[in-house]
Amino acid sequence: MRGTTVLLLGLVSASCLIGCSGDPGKAAPSPSPTPSRTYVIPPEAARADETVVTAEPVIDGQMRFRVLGYSHGMPSLFGSHAEWNAKGAYARVRVLIESTDRTSQKFDAKQQLLTASDGRTFSIDFQAQTIKRQPFELFVGSFVRMEFDLWYDVPKDAKITGIRFFADPPLGAIGPSKGVPVPLP
């Protein structure tokens, strides 16, 4: 009787294992993929008059700057409420900024300078920035990213070679930032 009980228990165990293994003709389900640790941000098409810039991002103070696009040689611009002619020619730099600190950072568009091959620098154009409804000054929250344009009116003879970004110096820094350059095509 004892042998029969052991045999019966063995058959029951085997049938349970076979029943739990699924359909022998189908493959076992694949494990779920591990979630990515990278945000998936869809690419955005550049504007028709814009050159895509592939320069690496730069950091000044507690702010990261990335140039996304650059346009230049525009004789005028159109906004929602005005058309405005340049004194020279307009240049537009599309930027992505990001606070890299646990506190808010101040971004001041008036500090960001276009640089020319002859050493001249140019500040943003207030009329263009206003007409295009782009920011002058922003408080960027902790680890917040923002994307917008910086507009410049530069002399027609200026050969623009880059932009120099400035952020508030980090706590404990001595003196203002010297800025960080990014080359432009």
N, C-alpha and C positions, 0 to 999 in steps of 0.2 A: 504494500500500500504506500509505503514511504517513497519508493521509486516512482510510482505513478504520480504522486503529488509533486515531486521535483520535476518530472517531465512535463506535467501540466503547467506548472509555474514557468518553466522555460519557454513553452510554446506561447503562453500569454504575453510574456515579456517580449519575445521576438515579434509577435503580431503588433504590439504597441509601437515598437521601434519602426516597423515597416509602415504603419499607419501615420506616424508622425513625420516621416521623411518626405512627404509630398508625393506628387505624381512623378513616377520614375521617368516619364517621357518629357517632362518639362525641366528646364534649368532652374536652379535655386535662385531666388531673387537676389539681385546685387545689392550690396550695402549702400546706404545713402552717401552721397559725396560729402566731403568735409566742407562746411561753408568757407567761402573766401574771406580773407582778412583785408581785402582791398575794396573800397567803394567802387561800384560800377556806375560811372557817369557817362552818359551817352555823348559821343563826339558832336560838336556843333560846327556847322559849315561857316567858314570865314566869309566875310562880306566881299562882294565882287571886286572892290578896289583895295583889298587888304592883303598884305603878305603875311603868311603864318610865320611866326618866330619860334624857333626851337631851342633857344638858349636855356640853359639850366636855371632853376630858380636861385635867387640870392637872398641872404638874410642880413638885415641891418637892425640892430637893437633886438626887439622881440617881435619883428614883423618879417614875414617871408613874402617876396615879390616874384612874380613870374610874368614875363611879357608874353602875351598870346598872339598879338597881331600888330602890324604897323602899316599906316598909309601916309602918303605925303604928296605934296604938289597940288593940293586942292585949292582952287582960286576962290571958292565961296562955300558956304554951308547953308543948309536948310534945317529949320527946327519946326516945332509945332506952331510957333507964333512969329517966326521971323526968318528972313534970309539975310545973310551978312557976308560981305566981301572981305577977303583977307587983305591986310596991308602988304603982305608978301605972299605966302602960301601956307595953307593949313597942313599940319601934321597931326595924326591921331595915333595914340598908343593904347591898345587894349591891354589891360592889366588884370591880374588876379592877385589879391593880397590876402594874407592870412595871419592872424595873431598866433604866435607860437608860445604864448605865456598863459598863466592861470588868471591873469587880470586883463582888463580891457586895455587896448592900445589906441592911441590917437594917430590917425592918418591925416596928413595935411597935404592936399594936392598942390598947394602953392610952393612947397619945398622941392617937388620933383622936377629935375632939370633935364632938358634935352641938351646933348652936347654935339658940337660941330667939330669938323676936322681941324679947324684953325684955333680951337680952344674956347670959342665963344659958347656961352650957355644961355638957354632960353627957358623962362618960366611959363606956366600955363597961361592961356589967353582967357581972361575973365568973361568977355562977351561970348566967345565960342562955348566955353564950359557952361555958361548960363543958358544959352540958346539950346544947347543939346541936353540940358537938364542933367548934367553930370555933377557929382559931389565936389565940394571944396574941402570940407573937413568932416571926418567920420570918427566915431568911437567904435572900434571893432572889438566885439566881445571875445572872451576867452576861446581860442581855437575856432574862431568864426572865419569863414572865407567870403570874400566879396569880389565881384567882377564888374568892371566899368571902363570908361574911356577917359583919357587925359588928352585935352586939345591944346595945341600950340599954334601960334601965328609966327612963322619964322621968315627972315628975309629970303628972297628968291635965290640969292647966291650962296646960301648956307648949305653945306654938305653935312647933313646930320649923320653921325656915326654911332650914337648911343643915347642911353638915358641913364641918369644917376638917381638912384632911389635913396630916400632919407626917411628914417623912422625916429621916434623918440629914443634917446639913449636909455639903456637899461639902468635900473636902480644901482647907484654906486659908481656909475661911469663919470669920468672927469672930462668935461667939455662936450661940445656938440659932436654929432656924428659927422664923419667925412663923406658919408654916403658910399654906396656900392654901385659900380657901373655894370650895365648890360649892353652889349653891342647890338646895333640894329642894322638890318640889311640895307 
